[in-house]
Amino acid sequence: MSAPLRVALIGHGFMGAAHSQGWRVAPRFFDLPTQPQMSILVGRDPVSAAAAAEKWGWAESSADWRAVIDRPDIDVIDICTPGTSHAEIAIAALDAGKHVLCEKPLANTVAEAEAMTDAAGRASARGVYAMVGFTYRRIPAATLARDFVAAGKIGDVRQVRVNYLQDWLVDPESPLTWRLQKDLAGSGALGDIGAHAIDLAQFITGQSVTSVSGIIETLVKERPLVGARHGLSGTVTAERGAVTVDDVALFTGRFEGGALGSFEATRFSTGRKNSFRIEVAGSLGAISFDLEDLNALGFFDGTAAIGQQGFTKILVTEPQHPYLAAWWPPGHTLGYEHGFTHQARDFVEAIAADVQPTPSFADGLQVQRALAAVEASSNAGSAWTPILAREK
Ligand code: SOE
């Protein structure tokens, strides 16, 4: 049995549940060089943290993340808290010599992301590593898309089209949770799902976005307060509070290779639950990926004989496909949760090989700068040119 890698999870909301699944499953389906151990789950409330630890298979629970970071029997800190605490926890953990996995977006501000990246730089010099949790890269079809582009199968990238559509805020009575408060979440759709859109576009094309122009907007300006300021629980009250983040982000982007991108991130796309679609159009072909059909990759081969061209739907379930050798026979599909298992596997492999896991905090910082640029563009009002009526 290889050496253990003792993990502490901080935060036990939706991402805490998803990361727990990843840590639980990865060592049972991948032959890992070290064995991740689900040692401690940390939450603000001791009772709910203990219940979550019990339910998801963590050996202990704690309400004190600082004490956990100081423990010599912990090797990894996995941060699944709201963005407002990412920087404080990650920097303390890295300076204490712990490897860090931090949920996206990396931070709530560029300044925080820069400080985290500096701490990650100090730590990597000591063989301690940090990674940011953009898990959609680790869906096999998305990884295959990147491999196709890198292999030149679509030629030169010309256009990128990305939209990430949810609709969980369409009801104006949906309560004012932490995700709708700028001081806790940093931004709304822009940072929460727009960050995924930017990261996946950069990952698949292999090119950074170098400039953006866009608009962000809050469509419902106030909502009922939830009982506890942070909490998802508690009864909805008659009192209302201001929504201080964006509901929709629409922007264009220029890629370093010259390609043009169009991006949409919204929580008001009525009927779309978690529809994350990307299409990359090249000089010789195109790829398309849709999270709602995540085992398939669309591929248009422009070099095929005329009359035989068309988007083919590749079922990404062959053992030769990324990650698939560890899973089921061809045609037996994977799900959303497998991205988290692949994330845990890749993180463990990188640490054992003493190499920087990707995406690094520097990658997360680049996305953070892109988010800030979209917000700055919107604040500059550069999005609108009035269509002038004909002079009477
Ligand atoms: C909410 O928009 C959310 O949970 C995001 O925070 C996750 O990153 C995304 O994977 C699913 O939707």
Residues whose N, C-alpha, C, O or C-beta is under 5 A from the ligand:
A	BS01	SOE	D192
